[in-house]
Amino acid sequence: MTFTVTYKPSAEQELADVWINAPDRQAVTAAANRIDQLLRTNPHQQGEARQENIRVFVERPLAVQFEIHDADCRVEVLRVRWVGG
């Protein structure tokens, strides 16, 4: 099953802010692409559970908090943070 990955507007802004201020923008881009790929294919196996459908996943130099919506095969990224490499 393939999931659609969406970002809350605030999470999109957080990612943009991280990218703009990153010492290695290529690493941020690569991590964001890898996160999207993994969340599309198997979000339940990524990161650690925090609440019922909310998980936290680290793909250095980023960490994301996301919510899984199984009914409509969608993953929504709620937050994006810089955690360093």
CORBEL-V545575 format. One record per residue. N is the residue number from 1. PSI is psi in whole degrees, -180 to 180 (NA if undefined). BURIAL is + if it has 24 or more other ideal C-beta (glycine too) atoms within 12 Angstrom, else -. D_CENTER is the distance of its C-alpha to the mean C-alpha in whole Angstrom. Layout:
[[N;PSI;BURIAL;D_CENTER] [N;PSI;BURIAL;D_CENTER]]
//
This chain:
[[1;135;-;18] [2;134;-;16] [3;149;+;13] [4;131;-;12] [5;124;+;9] [6;161;-;9] [7;135;+;8] [8;148;-;11] [9;-38;-;13] [10;-35;-;13] [11;-37;+;9] [12;-42;-;10] [13;-40;-;13] [14;-43;+;11] [15;-43;+;9] [16;-43;-;13] [17;-43;-;15] [18;-46;+;13] [19;-45;+;14] [20;-38;-;17] [21;-1;-;18] [22;141;+;17] [23;-22;-;20] [24;89;-;18] [25;-33;-;16] [26;-39;-;16] [27;-39;-;14] [28;-45;+;11] [29;-45;-;12] [30;-42;-;12] [31;-43;+;9] [32;-42;+;7] [33;-41;-;9] [34;-42;-;9] [35;-49;+;5] [36;-44;+;6] [37;-47;-;10] [38;-37;+;9] [39;-30;+;7] [40;-37;-;10] [41;-35;-;13] [42;71;-;13] [43;-28;+;10] [44;-18;-;13] [45;3;-;13] [46;131;+;10] [47;-152;+;10] [48;144;-;12] [49;140;-;14] [50;-42;-;14] [51;-173;-;16] [52;-57;-;17] [53;12;-;14] [54;134;-;11] [55;160;+;10] [56;134;+;8] [57;132;+;7] [58;126;+;8] [59;92;+;8] [60;134;-;11] [61;19;+;11] [62;155;+;8] [63;140;+;7] [64;149;+;4] [65;131;+;6] [66;158;+;6] [67;134;+;10] [68;128;+;11] [69;89;-;14] [70;-37;-;17] [71;-35;-;19] [72;21;-;18] [73;52;-;16] [74;143;-;13] [75;129;+;9] [76;121;+;8] [77;124;+;5] [78;-36;+;8] [79;151;+;7] [80;132;+;6] [81;151;+;9] [82;128;+;11] [83;-1;-;13] [84;168;-;15] [85;NA;-;16]]
//
